[in-house]
Amino acid sequence: MNSSSADRRLYMLSRHLAGTISNEGSGISSSPTSAGNSVFGNVVRAPEDPILGVTVAYNKDPSPVKLNLGVGAYRTEEGKPLVLNVVRKAEHLLVNDRSRIKEYLPIVGLADFNKLSAKLILGSDSPAIQGNRVTTVQCLSGTGSLRVGAEFLAKHYYQRTIYIPNPTWGNHTKIFTLGGLTVKTYRYYDPVTRGLNIQGLLEDLNSAPSGSIVLLHACAHNPTGVDPTFDQWGQIRQLIRSKNLLPFFDSAYQGFASGNLDKDAESVRMFVSDGGECFIAQSYAKNMGLYGERVGALSIVCRNADVASRVESQLKLVIRPMYSSPPIHGASIVATILKDRNLYNEWTLELKAMADRIITMRKQLFDALSARGTPGNWTHIIKQIGMFTFTGLNTKQVAFMTKEFHIYMTSDGRISMAGLSSRTVPHLADAIHAAVTTVG
Ligand SMILES: Cc1ncc(COP(=O)(O)O)c(C=O)c1O
């Protein structure tokens, strides 16, 4: 495709995503004068984001029993957002340190943060780090890290196609397309077993053109909660390397899935230990509860130190015109925690407590459905991992649960286990039972 048709395609997609292309398909809406006084009078209202829109609908519902299981943010047993103690401690240290200033960070962010983030995901003894083969840049949480990675690839990599799992986090397609890549999917989830379709996955990656980029969820796949086993990761790695595909890991849940930071990084480390190249986008939204601080990192593992430093020089050219340099506060919190042994240990305990509470919710929901004799096999609730359960409920059943029980979730039947508590499990189980027994 020549660059002008690629530009046109991106333009059309961005207008489509923004909802500016009318159903009549005219492409561009009518002239400003026909739409009243504002020069923006002909801007078409965009649809709500499918995930964040769930919270918008929830907020409008006056029911006292309403329950929001749409958004991927941790809640306490009391249903409240949580700021980790260790984060409060780090913030105190930062506030009381009079030597701290608010100058701009470098384009690539806080140096300590970058080094410590690479160690966290790759392991402190990683040969790739020791060999200076890794370049890490601080970005705006997981989303920003994925976007910077996409734009770098669109500019500097010979293949522009990225394969993402079907299904995947709803934002992936938009991030990568608007970042300049062509998005295709590979089979991932088997609705019959409610588990991994490893055969389909391997077949699809096997027929991807050499060099294609492959997006992999490092752990706690969103929305399915289905991860490959260690052996299956081994098969995926072998295939990816033998076909010269380029792995791009999205690590949004390290430590949040199993409660163990090293275990949740196993997939990434397996790929890095073979000496090959890969991309990793990290987010501290979930595992440190720093959602709104927008703190994350993009690491690119290269073949050698020389390539890594040239790659970093080009990453700066991607970032500078995008947001110039990243914010300082969230990255300083993370760096303060990661470099102090006591704070780090405290973090791991709080992280494990969050992960364990989610695992307990899985068990309670499973038990509640068993106690009600709800038709169907619900073992996937306890088998799936991470923040979400892909319930298998269909769109009609979801709509029924929202209308009759004021329970909000994405229409694909994904529920956030982190939004549940012992108090709300019976209400959810009643709703699922009613939906399954009355709506086909
Ligand atoms: C799979 C996945 N990747 C990336 C993100 C990015 O989140 P953030 O930009 O808040 O770090 C999320 C958030 O829900 C996610 O689920």
The ligand as a MOL file (V3000), in Angstrom:
LIG
                    3D

  0  0  0     0  0            999 V3000
M  V30 BEGIN CTAB
M  V30 COUNTS 16 16 0 0 0
M  V30 BEGIN ATOM
M  V30 1 C -4.6520 -6.1120 28.8250 0
M  V30 2 C -4.4850 -4.6840 29.2110 0
M  V30 3 N -3.4800 -3.9940 28.6850 0
M  V30 4 C -3.2670 -2.7210 28.9930 0
M  V30 5 C -4.0840 -2.0590 29.8710 0
M  V30 6 C -3.7090 -0.6330 30.0980 0
M  V30 7 O -4.0750 -0.0340 31.2240 0
M  V30 8 P -3.3900 1.3170 31.6940 0
M  V30 9 O -3.2020 2.1620 30.5050 0
M  V30 10 O -4.3750 1.8630 32.6580 0
M  V30 11 O -2.1060 0.9180 32.3200 0
M  V30 12 C -5.1770 -2.7310 30.4440 0
M  V30 13 C -6.1130 -2.0640 31.3330 0
M  V30 14 O -7.1950 -2.4730 31.6250 0
M  V30 15 C -5.3620 -4.0860 30.1060 0
M  V30 16 O -6.3520 -4.8070 30.6320 0
M  V30 END ATOM
M  V30 BEGIN BOND
M  V30 1 1 1 2
M  V30 2 1 2 3
M  V30 3 2 2 15
M  V30 4 2 3 4
M  V30 5 1 4 5
M  V30 6 1 5 6
M  V30 7 2 5 12
M  V30 8 1 6 7
M  V30 9 1 7 8
M  V30 10 2 8 9
M  V30 11 1 8 10
M  V30 12 1 8 11
M  V30 13 1 12 13
M  V30 14 1 12 15
M  V30 15 2 13 14
M  V30 16 1 15 16
M  V30 END BOND
M  V30 END CTAB
M  END
